[in-house]
């Protein structure tokens, strides 16, 4: 299948300080093979100035075609991704956090296995490759490795970074999966469910990571780790 358009889904919650910068980075990226960008921003009922920043960016850069969608109440990151998936028109979909932890200049790293005809799904891994990585908190690192290890045991696929934001999906595959998790459980749920798709081709590539501290706006906590364990067990012990 020829890849003409990449749908970039950006779930946003209280990111007034970074949303304009990430949109600018996406705007400046040139995708391989002249692939077109479709940008879908989903504002999950932000309570800061995020909405104003997005509206201003759309007015200032009208040539950058942005679908801007808003939730009428806060539903969670997973719910925002679900909304974006329903609106996506590209042959492939990638998830982009609204902070500056992941670099859109690396979209082409994830696209290459697709363009070369090898992959249906590509995960970006923060734990492989020689790209720049901000040093993790030790227990965040241990938590991520444990969640990936547990997921791998039950899915029987060998990922190094199940919790990575950068996941690239063939659109008709992800649209054919019923997704339920509204918050950070999206990552283990989608991993469990794509692992059950017959003959699916999953690849992984190394990416950079510029992680934030909690003082800089990081939102995920140990409670989300507990929820992830529950989701790994839940979605690997039920049918797709």
C-alpha positions as CSV (number, residue, x, y, z in Angstrom):
1,X,0.0,0.0,0.0
2,X,1.4,3.4,-1.0
3,X,1.7,5.8,2.0
4,X,0.4,9.3,0.9
5,X,-0.6,10.8,4.3
6,X,0.5,10.5,7.9
7,X,-2.1,11.4,10.5
8,X,-0.4,13.0,13.6
9,X,-2.6,12.8,16.7
10,X,-1.7,15.2,19.5
11,X,-3.6,14.7,22.8
12,X,-3.3,17.9,24.8
13,X,-4.0,18.7,28.5
14,X,-2.6,21.9,30.1
15,X,0.3,22.4,27.7
16,X,0.2,26.1,27.1
17,X,3.9,26.4,27.4
18,X,4.8,23.9,24.8
19,X,2.0,23.3,22.4
20,X,3.0,26.1,20.0
21,X,6.6,24.8,19.9
22,X,5.6,21.3,19.1
23,X,3.3,22.4,16.4
24,X,6.1,24.5,14.9
25,X,8.5,21.5,15.0
26,X,5.9,19.4,13.2
27,X,5.4,22.1,10.6
28,X,9.1,22.2,9.9
29,X,9.4,18.5,9.4
30,X,9.7,17.2,5.8
31,X,8.5,13.6,5.6
32,X,10.2,11.1,3.3
33,X,8.7,10.2,-0.1
34,X,6.7,13.5,0.0
35,X,4.3,12.1,2.5
36,X,1.6,14.6,3.5
37,X,1.0,15.5,7.2
38,X,-2.5,15.6,8.7
39,X,-2.4,17.2,12.1
40,X,-5.2,16.4,14.6
41,X,-5.1,18.2,17.9
42,X,-7.4,17.0,20.7
43,X,-7.7,19.4,23.6
44,X,-8.8,17.3,26.6
45,X,-10.6,20.1,28.5
46,X,-7.4,22.0,29.4
47,X,-7.9,24.5,32.3
48,X,-4.9,26.8,31.4
49,X,-4.2,28.9,28.3
50,X,-3.8,25.9,26.0
51,X,-6.9,26.6,24.0
52,X,-5.8,30.2,23.4
53,X,-2.3,29.1,22.3
54,X,-3.8,26.6,19.8
55,X,-6.3,29.1,18.4
56,X,-3.5,31.7,18.0
57,X,-1.3,29.2,16.2
58,X,-4.0,28.3,13.8
59,X,-4.6,32.0,13.0
60,X,-0.9,32.8,12.7
61,X,-0.1,29.8,10.4
62,X,-3.2,29.1,8.3
63,X,-1.2,27.1,5.8
64,X,-0.7,24.4,8.4
65,X,-3.9,22.4,8.2
66,X,-4.9,21.5,11.7
67,X,-8.1,19.6,12.7
68,X,-8.8,21.1,16.2
69,X,-11.1,19.1,18.4
70,X,-12.1,19.8,22.0
71,X,-13.6,17.6,24.7
72,X,-16.3,19.1,26.8
73,X,-14.9,17.5,30.0
74,X,-11.6,16.0,30.9
75,X,-11.6,12.3,29.8
76,X,-7.9,11.4,29.7
77,X,-5.1,10.9,27.3
78,X,-6.4,7.6,25.9
79,X,-9.8,9.2,25.2
80,X,-8.2,12.0,23.3
81,X,-6.3,9.5,21.2
82,X,-9.5,7.6,20.5
83,X,-11.1,10.9,19.3
84,X,-8.1,11.5,17.0
85,X,-8.2,8.0,15.6
86,X,-11.8,8.3,14.6
87,X,-11.0,11.5,12.7
88,X,-7.8,10.3,11.0
89,X,-7.7,10.0,7.2
90,X,-4.1,9.0,6.6
91,X,-2.9,5.5,5.8
92,X,-0.8,5.6,9.0
93,X,-1.2,7.2,12.4
94,X,1.4,8.4,14.8
95,X,0.9,9.6,18.4
96,X,2.7,12.8,19.4
97,X,2.6,14.1,23.0
98,X,2.1,17.9,23.3
99,X,5.2,18.4,25.4
100,X,8.8,18.5,24.1
101,X,9.9,15.0,25.2
102,X,9.8,13.5,21.7
103,X,11.2,15.0,18.6
104,X,9.0,15.2,15.4
105,X,12.2,15.3,13.3
106,X,12.4,11.5,14.0
107,X,9.1,10.6,12.3
108,X,11.1,9.5,9.3
109,X,12.9,6.9,11.5
110,X,9.6,5.3,12.2
111,X,8.3,5.7,8.7
112,X,11.2,4.0,7.0
113,X,10.3,0.4,7.8
114,X,6.8,1.2,6.5
115,X,7.9,2.9,3.3
116,X,10.3,0.0,2.7
117,X,7.4,-2.4,2.9
118,X,8.3,-4.2,6.1
119,X,6.1,-2.9,8.9
120,X,2.4,-2.5,9.9
121,X,3.3,-1.0,13.3
122,X,6.5,0.7,14.4
123,X,7.4,1.5,18.1
124,X,10.0,4.2,18.9
125,X,12.2,3.0,21.7
126,X,14.0,5.2,24.2
127,X,16.3,2.3,25.2
128,X,18.0,1.4,22.0
129,X,20.1,3.3,19.4
130,X,22.6,6.0,19.8
131,X,20.3,9.1,19.9
132,X,20.3,11.6,22.8
133,X,18.5,10.7,25.9
134,X,17.9,12.8,29.0
135,X,18.8,10.7,32.1
136,X,15.8,9.0,33.7
137,X,15.0,8.9,37.3
138,X,16.2,5.4,38.3
139,X,12.9,4.2,39.5
140,X,11.1,5.5,36.4
141,X,13.6,3.4,34.4
142,X,13.0,0.3,36.5
143,X,9.3,0.8,36.2
144,X,9.3,1.2,32.5
145,X,11.5,-1.9,32.0
146,X,9.3,-4.0,34.4
147,X,6.1,-3.0,32.6
148,X,7.7,-3.8,29.2
149,X,9.0,-7.1,30.5
150,X,5.6,-8.1,32.0
151,X,3.9,-7.1,28.7
152,X,6.4,-9.1,26.7
153,X,5.9,-12.2,28.7
154,X,2.1,-12.2,28.1
155,X,2.1,-10.9,24.5
156,X,5.1,-13.0,23.4
157,X,6.6,-10.1,21.5
158,X,10.0,-8.7,22.3
159,X,9.8,-4.9,22.7
160,X,12.2,-2.8,24.6
161,X,9.9,0.2,25.3
162,X,6.1,-0.7,25.5
163,X,5.4,2.7,27.2
164,X,6.9,4.8,24.5
165,X,4.7,7.6,23.2
166,X,5.9,7.2,19.6
167,X,3.9,4.4,18.1
168,X,3.1,4.3,14.4
169,X,0.1,2.3,13.2
170,X,-1.5,1.2,10.0
171,X,-4.8,3.1,10.2
172,X,-7.1,0.3,9.1
173,X,-5.6,-2.0,11.8
174,X,-6.0,0.4,14.7
175,X,-9.4,1.5,13.6
176,X,-10.4,-2.1,13.6
177,X,-9.5,-2.5,17.3
178,X,-12.0,-1.7,20.0
179,X,-10.1,0.6,22.4
180,X,-11.5,1.1,25.9
181,X,-8.8,2.7,28.1
182,X,-9.5,6.4,28.7
183,X,-6.2,7.4,30.4
184,X,-2.6,6.1,30.4
185,X,-3.8,2.5,30.1
186,X,-3.8,3.1,26.3
187,X,-0.2,1.9,25.9
188,X,-0.5,-1.6,27.5
189,X,-4.0,-2.1,26.0
190,X,-3.0,-1.3,22.4
191,X,0.1,-3.4,22.7
192,X,-1.8,-6.4,24.0
193,X,-4.4,-6.0,21.2
194,X,-2.1,-5.5,18.3
195,X,-0.1,-8.5,19.4
196,X,-3.2,-10.6,18.8
197,X,-3.7,-9.4,15.2
198,X,-2.9,-12.3,12.9
199,X,0.3,-11.9,10.8
200,X,0.9,-8.4,12.0
201,X,4.4,-7.0,11.3
202,X,5.8,-5.0,14.3
203,X,9.1,-3.2,14.2
204,X,11.0,-1.1,16.7
205,X,13.5,1.8,16.1
206,X,15.7,3.8,18.4
207,X,14.6,7.4,19.2
208,X,15.7,10.4,21.3
209,X,14.1,11.3,24.6
210,X,14.1,14.7,26.3
211,X,12.1,13.8,29.4
212,X,10.6,16.3,31.8
213,X,10.7,16.4,35.6
214,X,7.5,16.9,37.6
215,X,8.5,20.5,38.2
216,X,8.6,20.9,34.4
217,X,5.1,19.5,33.9
218,X,5.4,15.7,33.8
219,X,2.0,14.2,34.7
220,X,2.4,10.5,35.0
221,X,2.8,9.0,38.5
222,X,3.2,5.7,40.3
223,X,-0.6,5.3,40.3
224,X,-0.4,5.1,36.5
225,X,2.2,2.4,36.8
226,X,-0.2,0.3,39.0
227,X,-3.0,1.0,36.5
228,X,-0.6,-0.2,33.7
229,X,0.0,-3.5,35.5
230,X,-3.7,-4.0,35.8
231,X,-4.2,-3.3,32.1
232,X,-1.4,-5.6,31.0
233,X,-3.1,-8.4,32.9
234,X,-6.6,-7.5,31.9
235,X,-6.0,-7.3,28.1
236,X,-3.7,-10.3,27.8
237,X,-6.2,-12.6,29.5
238,X,-9.3,-11.7,27.5
239,X,-10.0,-12.2,23.8
240,X,-9.5,-9.3,21.4
